[in-house]
């Protein structure tokens, strides 16, 4: 079963500040993780959240198992 992606307003605001190519790569990376989030996202050391990388930029996400949601924090 596929996860859905929920972008928090602060994450959308930060995404709009990034160069267009970088923002597009981050969105594609997170969309790719819908089928198997733990395979495509890396766990942050010492934190209960994950990261998606696009070059020098990172998106911080939470995986909400009960709701089958990938929640993008920033």
PyMOL commands that set and color helices and strands:
alter all, ss='L'
color gray80, all
select helices_A, chain A and resi 9-17+20-32+37-40
alter helices_A, ss='H'
color red, helices_A
select strands_A, chain A and resi 4-7+42-43+50-54+57-64+69-72
alter strands_A, ss='S'
color yellow, strands_A
deselect
rebuild
show_as cartoon
